[in-house]
């Protein structure tokens, strides 16, 4: 019986190799269910298993003139399906890794971008409130905070006492805290 089936399979492959579409349909209908079952056991996805078996049969038909001589047709088909399943699984792992990497990237970028936007908006609010300060107070505060000058250096440059510099900075910060306190609360 085994020899008879082997002989039938060899004849079937020979017919397919010569372009016989009926022989190809016979092969497809004879092994389709078994191969889908085999692929399903490996994948756990019926749709994926059907797709893989369909791909294997498509490759067989597209390369029918180049088919090798096969002694055991069912074993050959199982190997084709198994290899296709392994390629599919390996490809899926790569896709999953890239998807996870992309998700991680977009999460970080969106947080970083959101942080930058908030920081820029906050700086604009602070700058707007500093601009509303009296000119001398504003100038003293900017020299202290932006230029990093000490109270003594500011006093010398402006020709005022160190105590006046301290009072201007103290008053400016008090005004800014009062004006920006509620804004910061609303923004954050």
C-alpha positions in Angstrom: 0.0 0.0 0.0 2.8 2.4 0.9 4.6 1.7 -2.4 1.3 2.2 -4.3 0.7 5.6 -2.5 4.4 6.6 -3.1 4.0 5.8 -6.8 0.7 7.8 -7.0 2.4 10.7 -5.3 5.4 10.6 -7.7 2.9 10.6 -10.7 1.0 13.4 -9.1 4.2 15.5 -8.8 5.2 14.6 -12.4 1.8 15.8 -13.6 2.0 19.0 -11.6 5.5 19.6 -12.9 4.2 19.4 -16.4 1.5 22.0 -15.6 -1.5 19.8 -15.0 -3.9 21.9 -13.0 -6.2 19.0 -12.1 -3.3 17.2 -10.5 -2.5 20.3 -8.5 -6.1 20.5 -7.3 -5.9 16.8 -6.3 -2.8 17.5 -4.3 -4.4 20.5 -2.7 -7.6 18.7 -1.7 -5.7 15.6 -0.5 -3.3 17.4 1.9 -4.9 20.8 2.7 -6.8 19.8 5.9 -3.9 17.8 7.3 -1.4 20.6 6.7 -3.7 23.3 8.1 -4.1 21.1 11.2 -0.3 20.7 11.4 0.3 24.4 11.1 -2.5 25.2 13.6 -0.8 23.0 16.2 2.4 25.1 15.9 0.7 28.5 15.6 -2.5 28.3 17.6 -4.2 30.4 14.9 -6.6 28.9 12.5 -6.5 31.9 10.1 -2.7 32.0 10.3 -2.5 28.2 9.6 -4.8 28.5 6.6 -2.7 31.4 5.2 0.6 29.5 5.6 -0.8 26.4 3.9 -2.2 28.6 1.1 1.3 30.2 0.7 2.9 26.8 0.5 0.5 25.6 -2.2 0.9 28.9 -4.1 4.7 28.5 -4.1 4.3 24.9 -5.3 2.1 26.0 -8.2 4.3 29.1 -9.1 7.4 26.9 -9.2 5.7 23.7 -10.5 8.3 23.4 -13.3 11.1 23.3 -10.8 9.6 20.8 -8.3 12.1 18.3 -7.0 11.7 14.5 -7.2 10.0 13.6 -4.0 9.9 10.1 -2.5 7.6 10.9 0.4 5.2 13.7 -0.7 3.4 14.1 2.7 6.7 14.4 4.6 7.9 17.0 2.0 4.7 19.0 2.4 4.9 18.8 6.2 8.5 20.1 6.1 7.5 23.0 3.7 4.7 24.0 6.1 6.8 23.6 9.2 9.5 25.8 7.7 7.0 28.4 6.7 5.5 28.3 10.3 9.0 28.9 11.8 9.6 31.8 9.4 6.2 33.2 10.3 6.9 32.9 14.1 10.4 34.5 13.7 9.0 37.3 11.6 6.2 37.9 14.2 8.8 38.2 17.0 10.6 40.8 14.9 7.4 42.7 14.3 6.5 42.5 18.0 9.9 43.8 19.0 9.6 46.7 16.6 6.1 47.5 17.7 7.1 47.5 21.3 10.1 49.7 20.5 7.9 52.1 18.6 5.4 52.2 21.4 8.1 53.0 23.9 9.5 55.7 21.6 6.2 57.3 21.1 5.4 57.2 24.8 8.7 58.9 25.6 8.4 61.4 22.8 4.9 62.4 23.6 5.9 62.9 27.3 9.0 64.8 26.3 7.1 66.9 23.8 4.4 67.6 26.3 7.0 68.6 28.9 8.6 71.0 26.4 5.4 72.6 25.5 4.5 73.1 29.2 7.9 74.4 29.9 7.7 76.9 27.0 4.3 78.1 28.0 5.4 78.5 31.6 8.5 80.5 30.6 6.2 82.8 28.4 4.0 83.4 31.4 6.9 84.2 33.7 8.4 86.5 31.1 5.1 88.3 30.6 4.8 88.8 34.4 8.4 90.0 34.7 7.7 92.5 31.9 4.9 94.0 34.0 7.3 94.8 36.9 8.4 98.4 37.4 11.5 99.1 35.2 14.1 99.3 37.9 12.8 96.3 39.8 12.7 94.3 36.5 16.3 95.3 35.6 17.6 94.3 39.0 15.8 90.9 38.9 17.1 90.1 35.4 20.6 91.0 36.3 20.4 88.7 39.3 18.6 85.8 37.7 19.6 85.9 34.0 23.1 87.2 34.3 23.9 85.6 37.6 25.3 88.8 39.1 25.7 89.1 42.9 23.9 91.8 44.9 27.2 93.8 45.3 27.9 93.7 41.5 24.4 94.9 40.7 24.6 97.7 43.3 27.9 98.8 41.8 26.6 98.7 38.2 23.4 100.6 39.0 24.9 103.0 41.5 22.5 101.9 44.3 23.0 100.3 47.7 23.2 96.5 48.2 20.2 96.8 50.5 18.1 98.5 47.7 19.1 95.6 45.4 17.9 93.1 48.0 14.7 95.0 48.5 14.0 95.1 44.7 14.6 91.4 44.3 12.5 90.5 47.4 9.6 92.7 46.2 9.8 91.3 42.6 9.7 87.7 43.8 6.8 88.5 46.1 4.8 90.1 43.2 5.7 87.2 40.9 4.7 84.6 43.5 1.4 86.3 44.0 0.7 86.7 40.2 2.0 83.4 39.1 0.8 81.3 42.0 -2.7 81.0 40.7 -1.5 80.6 37.1 0.9 77.8 38.1 -2.0 76.1 39.9 -4.3 76.3 36.9 -1.6 75.2 34.4 -0.3 72.3 36.4 
